[in-house]
């Protein structure tokens, strides 16, 4: 069990969160993505790392492509392991509460119509990777905004494991993000192809997606 102090300190102070959320909104409005080193409140970041490092191995599964009946493991594309965050634990709920604050702010500021949020812990062992891909294809999915946060202390460029965010399909260089503790990356899911490069040591993070509601009479979204 991961022990936490009272919840108000978990998400930082509300003024600090609002300031950060405002900077993220400005970044997204200006360029479609935001990279904010050390942005996640320190206590929350430390608690999430501790939980991820101590969660039972069987709760993690080999990551794949798609969801529901379309789920398929594909080691050519990705080799990481994931564990979905349900909010059943104190630290998981603290993360979802903080993300909900970001969702509400972005809806007020940017009118994105974000309806729900899903996220999972991601563990990349030495040599693991996730090849270049989109989180959503234009007009085909409900993921609108992708969120990644990192929990790795003392990480150096030489250890690899960078997130590479490309501006479009023609971009071969991209922007490299070192997965340092507390760094928060957000970007429009349909706009930016990206990849995770192999690292030389264990790499811990959360990946998440804000979604719009595309449920219909004969379809529930997201799928179960």
Secondary structure, 3 states (H helix, E strand, C coil): CCCCCCHHHHCCCHHHHHHHHHHHHHHHHHHCEEEECCCCCHHHHHHHHHHHHHCCHHHCEECEECCHHHCEECCCCECCEEEECCCCCHHHHHHHHHHHHHHHHHHHHHCCCCCEEEEEEEEECCCCCEEEECCCCCCCCCEEEEEEEECECCCCHHHECCEEECCCCCCCCCEEECCECCCEEEEECCCCCEEECCECCCEEEEEEEEECCCCECCECCCCC
